[in-house]
Amino acid sequence: MRALILIFAATASVLLLSAMGGDGTETDANGAVVVKIVAQRFHYTPGEVVLKRGQPAVLEITSLDFLHGFKVPDLGIRVDLPPGKVTRVALKPEKTGNYDFLCDNFCGSGHEEMNGRIVVVD
């Protein structure tokens, strides 16, 4: 029985990733790459987002448990993430590099480790 559940889960994951473009992203009607991010004490999933320079993108961020913040200082982005709601952040990165993001609403004893990175490539 356990083997059947694992096979089902693996198959569902492959189908979902295939439908989303193979890398966990989608493209919206305007051609922007849509990246889904989950915020939960004390991490973001995924912790690293890779975007292409000049490609419009939308980050769809959902908090599962707390009013987290999402701040990317070097890109001038700052939003609150109310639990259970999708917060959309549109951006068009113009410069390659690494851009750290973090939770800026204190969420408990692991708050300092709640961060990630946007990597912009050519």
N, C-alpha and C positions, 0 to 999 in steps of 0.2 A: 504494500500500500504506500509506504513512504517513497519508494522508487517511482511510483506513478505520479505522486504529488510533485516530486522534483522534476520529472520529465515535463509535466504540465506547466510548471512555473518557468522552466527554461524555454519551452516553446512559446509561451505567452510573452516572455521578455523579448525574444527574437522578433516576433510579429510586431510588437509595439515599437521597437527600435527601427524596424524596417519601415513602418508607417510614418515614423518621425524623421526619416532621412538617414537612419543608421547610426547617428552619433548623439541621439537624445535631443536634437533640435528640430524645429519645424520652420516653415517659412510662411509668413502671413500674406494676405491679399496684396499688400504693398511691396512685397519682396524683402521685407525685413526678416532677419533670422530671429526666431523666438526661442529663448532659453528659459526653461523652468528651473527655479531655485527654491529650495525649501529651507526655512529658518526654524531651528529648534534648539532649545538649550543644549548644548553650548557650541553649536556648529551650523554651518551652511552646507547643503548638499545640492550640487557638487561644490567642492571647495575651490575649484579652479574652473574658470570659464574662458574658452579661447574664442576670440572674435577676429574677423579680418578687418584690416584698415580700410576705411571708406565704406564698409558694408553697414547699412542701417541694421540695428538690432533692437529687440525689445526683451527686457528681462521681466519675466513674470514670477514674482516672489511671493510665496505664501508662508506665513508663520503658523506653526501648528500649536503653539502653547503660550505665547506671551507677546506683549507689545514690544517687539524687537525694533531696532533701527537698522538701516542699511546706508552706509556712508562710504563713498569713494572720493576721498579728498582731492586727489589729483585730477579727477574728471568733473568736479563740482556737483556731485550727486549726493543727495541726502533725502531720505524718505522714512516715514514710520511704516511699520508692518503690523497692522491690526490682526490678531489671531483669526484664522478661518477665512480671511479675505485675500484675494489676489491683488497685489499692487504691481502695476505696470510701469516700467521705467524705460523710456525710449532714449537711445543714444546712437551716435554715428562716430565711432572712434577715428580720429584723423591722424594719430601718431602711434607708431608701434611702440611697444614697451610693456612693462608689468605695472599694474595698477592695483594696489591693495584695497580691499574693502573690509569693513568691520561693523559690528553691532555697536551703536553708540547710545543705547538705552540699557542702563544697568539691569542685568537679568539674573544675577546670582553669582555664586562663588567661582564659576567657570567662565564668567563673562569675558575676561581678558584674552581667552583663547578663541573667542568666536570671531573668526576672520577668514578671509580667503583672498583670491587674486583673480583679476581679469588680465589675460594675456592677449595683447593685440599683435597680430602677425600680418605680414604682407601676403 
